[in-house]
């Protein structure tokens, strides 16, 4: 408060901040802690987690605020139109010259308010078809894996697991969530969506959403729209087991099956293994009995039918006799038909005129003559071609033959049948064969090989070879 006073008055002049501060202190001193009943209006949740709303009745409205820490401890989700009782302190917000109540506790104004809100929400979701019977899916007889959405602590999960173990043990996946308070509804909905998003062996084929009993405020998370929609959209069949037998929540209407208790949910999820074993044994016994009865009935029926049958051997004999008769009849028929055929042929030959056949015969003879002439020309032409080719081949062979060389005065000397190309290949006493153009001579070698020059020298003196047994012969050059 300043020391200045207004002109002509002794009333002190306040600054705006001072006056706002005085009013704030006055409100907080006078209304340190109050409880106010009213209807929520303009409710919103800020990104910071704080709650802002108006609390009104038919004549007035006061702003309210719930800080983030307090909002997390609320047992239900506030929304417009809900009548509540707020407890807190009245204060002001100087920046806007408004007074407000800072709430540290909020609860519905009796169960009647919550029930009215619950009924309103139930009608809205029912109109959308979320509770329709045709949406509900049958539960699997024996699920491969069961997913459970519940609190990881407490008696609920223990009761379910114990009951499953007693009846028919199955693999279980638990998705831990909060089952009441701020954020519980979001966690429950996220767990249902999470199970549906699984793939492979980890994905369950049955879900159980469970919670123990409690007040309507304690069970309110299962009445939230986000939870109800998640249950209705689940592709995996879902059992709701929330509260005790008399407790009903909106998830019960959207689920595929509602169990009065978590233990009852486990009983509905799996059959009793011992009962199945007994049932299978009984069915097997009944099947064996039925099979024996059918066998007896079929045997009696077969025997009765057999008594009415004719002896197959007699039937076969009758058919054999008939076959013999038919064979005899067939022979007679063939002879008769042959005789008739000869008669018809004789009659037909008497009417034939030989002159009609002369022209076709002449035409055939002419065609045959032409074909023979053409064939003869082709054979002659082919024979001439082959003779010409043979003559060419003979001339070519003759040109390459060594005999033409022999005709020019050369000879071939062989030893043991092999042609010799050097004089050193024979020694004294070796038998040789000399082939001329007009014949062959067998000779015996008498001396060693000599060079061509020495041989000529000897022949130059005597005019003949030294051996009197071998006639003198002109020197032979290289045949090749």
NORUR-V257330 format. One record per backbone hydrogen bond with DSSP energy under -0.5 kcal/mol. NH is the residue of the N-H (numbers start at 0). CO is the residue of the C=O. E is the energy in kcal/mol with one decimal. If there is no record, write none. Layout:
nh->(NH/NH)
co->(CO/CO)
e->(E/E)
This chain:
nh->(1/5/8/12/18/19/20/21/22/23/24/25/26/27/28/29/30/31/33/35/37/38/39/40/43/45/45/48/50/51/52/53/54/55/55/56/61/62/63/64/65/70/71/72/73/77/80/81/83/83/84/85/85/86/87/88/89/90/92/93/95/96/97/99/100/101/101/102/102/103/104/106/108/109/112/113/114/115/116/117/118/119/120/121/122/123/124/125/126/127/128/129/131/134/135/142/145/146/147/148/149/149/157/158/159/160/161/162/163/164/165/166/167/170/172/174/175/176/181/183/186/187/188/189/190/191/192/193/194/195/196/197/197/201/202/204/205/206/207/208/209/209/210/218/219/221/222/223/223/227/228/229/230/231/232/233/233/238/239/240/242/242/246/250/251/252/252/253/254/255/256/258/258/264/265/266/267/268/269/272/272/275/276/277/278/279/280/281/282/283/284/285/286/287/288/289/290/291/292/293/294/295/296/297/298/299/300/301/302/303/304/305/306/307/307/308/313/314/315/316/317/318/319/320/321/322/323/324/325/326/327/328/329/330/331/332/333/334/335/336/337/338/339/340/341/342/343/344/345/346/347/348/349/350/350/351/355/356/357/357/358/360/361/362/363/364/365/366/367/368/369/370/371/372/373/374/375/376/377/378/379/380/381/382/383/384/385/386/387/388/389/390/391/392/393/394/395/396/397/398/399/400/400/403/405/406/407/407/408/409/411/413/414/417/419/424/425/428/429/431/432/433/434/434/435/435/438/440/442/442/444/454/455/456/457/458/459/460/461/462/469/470/476)
co->(12/10/5/3/14/15/16/17/18/19/20/21/22/23/24/25/26/28/87/85/83/55/81/53/51/43/49/45/65/43/63/40/61/38/53/59/54/98/52/100/50/66/67/69/70/75/39/78/37/81/106/35/83/104/33/101/30/99/97/91/92/92/92/90/62/88/99/64/100/86/86/84/82/107/109/109/110/111/112/113/114/115/116/117/118/119/120/121/122/123/125/124/128/131/132/268/170/205/172/207/147/174/153/154/155/156/157/158/159/160/161/162/163/143/145/147/173/149/71/180/182/183/184/185/186/187/188/189/190/191/192/193/194/198/199/144/144/236/146/238/148/207/240/214/216/218/219/219/220/223/224/225/226/227/228/229/230/206/256/208/210/240/243/221/248/248/249/249/250/237/237/239/256/260/261/262/263/264/265/166/270/271/272/273/274/275/276/277/278/279/280/281/282/283/284/285/286/287/288/289/290/291/292/293/294/295/296/297/298/299/300/301/302/303/304/305/310/310/311/312/313/314/315/316/317/318/319/320/321/322/323/324/325/326/327/328/329/330/331/332/333/334/335/336/337/338/339/340/341/342/343/344/345/346/347/348/352/353/353/354/354/356/357/358/359/360/361/362/363/364/365/366/367/368/369/370/371/372/373/374/375/376/377/378/379/380/381/382/383/384/385/386/387/388/389/390/391/392/393/394/395/396/397/400/401/402/403/404/405/404/434/432/417/414/412/421/422/444/426/442/413/440/411/432/433/438/435/433/431/440/429/450/451/452/453/454/455/456/457/458/466/468/474)
e->(-1.1/-1.4/-1.9/-2.0/-2.8/-2.6/-2.4/-2.6/-2.6/-2.4/-2.4/-2.6/-2.7/-2.5/-2.7/-2.8/-3.2/-0.6/-3.1/-3.1/-2.2/-2.9/-2.4/-2.1/-2.2/-0.5/-2.6/-1.8/-2.8/-2.5/-1.9/-3.1/-3.0/-2.1/-0.6/-2.2/-2.3/-0.7/-2.8/-1.9/-2.3/-2.5/-1.6/-1.3/-1.1/-0.7/-2.6/-1.7/-2.8/-0.5/-3.0/-3.1/-0.5/-2.8/-2.6/-1.7/-1.7/-3.0/-3.7/-0.5/-2.1/-0.9/-1.4/-3.2/-2.3/-2.8/-0.5/-2.8/-0.8/-2.5/-1.3/-1.5/-2.9/-2.6/-0.7/-1.1/-2.9/-2.2/-2.2/-2.9/-2.6/-2.1/-2.3/-2.5/-2.3/-1.8/-2.4/-2.2/-2.2/-1.2/-1.2/-1.8/-1.2/-1.1/-1.2/-0.6/-2.3/-3.0/-2.8/-3.0/-0.6/-1.1/-0.7/-2.7/-2.2/-2.4/-2.5/-2.3/-2.5/-2.1/-1.8/-2.0/-1.7/-0.7/-2.6/-3.2/-0.7/-1.5/-1.1/-1.8/-1.9/-2.4/-2.4/-2.3/-2.1/-1.9/-2.3/-2.5/-2.3/-1.8/-1.5/-0.6/-0.9/-0.7/-1.3/-2.1/-0.6/-2.4/-2.5/-2.6/-2.2/-0.6/-2.2/-1.9/-0.9/-1.5/-2.1/-0.5/-0.9/-2.1/-2.5/-1.5/-2.2/-2.2/-2.1/-0.7/-0.5/-2.8/-2.4/-3.1/-1.9/-0.5/-1.1/-1.2/-1.1/-0.6/-0.7/-1.3/-1.8/-1.3/-1.3/-3.2/-0.5/-1.8/-1.8/-1.9/-2.1/-1.6/-1.4/-2.7/-0.6/-2.0/-2.3/-2.4/-2.6/-2.8/-2.4/-2.6/-2.5/-2.4/-2.3/-2.6/-2.4/-2.5/-2.5/-2.6/-2.4/-2.4/-2.3/-2.3/-2.4/-2.4/-2.4/-2.8/-2.5/-2.5/-2.3/-2.6/-2.5/-2.2/-2.2/-2.4/-1.7/-0.9/-0.5/-1.2/-0.7/-1.7/-2.1/-2.3/-2.2/-1.8/-2.2/-2.4/-2.1/-2.1/-2.1/-2.1/-2.4/-2.2/-2.2/-2.4/-2.3/-1.9/-2.1/-2.3/-2.2/-2.1/-2.4/-2.4/-2.3/-2.2/-2.4/-2.2/-2.3/-2.0/-2.2/-2.4/-2.5/-2.2/-2.2/-2.3/-1.3/-0.5/-0.9/-1.2/-1.4/-1.7/-0.6/-0.7/-0.6/-1.7/-2.6/-2.7/-2.0/-2.3/-2.5/-2.2/-2.2/-2.4/-2.5/-2.2/-2.2/-2.6/-2.5/-2.1/-2.5/-2.5/-2.2/-2.4/-2.8/-2.7/-2.3/-2.6/-2.6/-2.1/-2.1/-2.4/-2.5/-2.1/-2.3/-2.6/-2.3/-2.3/-2.4/-2.6/-2.3/-2.3/-2.8/-2.3/-1.2/-0.7/-0.7/-0.7/-1.8/-1.9/-0.5/-1.1/-2.0/-1.0/-2.2/-3.2/-2.7/-1.7/-3.2/-1.3/-1.5/-4.9/-2.0/-3.1/-2.4/-3.3/-3.2/-0.5/-0.5/-4.1/-0.6/-2.9/-2.2/-0.5/-2.6/-1.9/-1.8/-1.9/-2.3/-2.1/-2.0/-1.1/-2.0/-2.2/-0.7/-0.6/-0.5)
